[in-house]
Amino acid sequence: MHELSITQSILEQALTEAEKHKAKKINKIKLQIGAGTAIAADCVQFYFNTIKADTIAKNSVLDIEMVPVKLRCPKCKKEYKDLEIICDCKKGVEIVSGQEMIVEYIDVE
């Protein structure tokens, strides 16, 4: 259910930016969601399609790009995708990507 509040925040951010630029219409919002965030993209899409109805974003598209989890060994700097077997250095891991949620851009008229 946290996806609803997240989606409301995304739409509010887009509407605020559109207002700053005196836009009359939001065409597209490009969003990046890290696979390690536990945010369900399909829920965000559903909520967005529901709450945009009475706004200047009513005909907009929410383009969601899922960013895979990428890990790196802090010693040898080798990178791993998702949760592959980690190297033999046994120095733990650094998270390189997969924890982000970013509004990449907002396309307005």
Stockholm file with secondary structure:
# STOCKHOLM 1.0

chainA/1-109         MHELSITQSILEQALTEAEKHKAKKINKIKLQIGAGTAIAADCVQFYFNTIKADTIAKNSVLDIEMVPVKLRCPKCKKEYKDLEIICDCKKGVEIVSGQEMIVEYIDVE
#=GR chainA/1-109 SS CHHHHHHHHHHHHHHHHHHHTTCSCEEEEEEEEEGGGCCCHHHHHHHHHHHTTTSTTTTCEEEEEEECCEEECTTTCCEEETTCCCCTTCSCCEEEESSCEEEEEEEEC
#=GC SS_cons         CHHHHHHHHHHHHHHHHHHHTTCSCEEEEEEEEEGGGCCCHHHHHHHHHHHTTTSTTTTCEEEEEEECCEEECTTTCCEEETTCCCCTTCSCCEEEESSCEEEEEEEEC
//
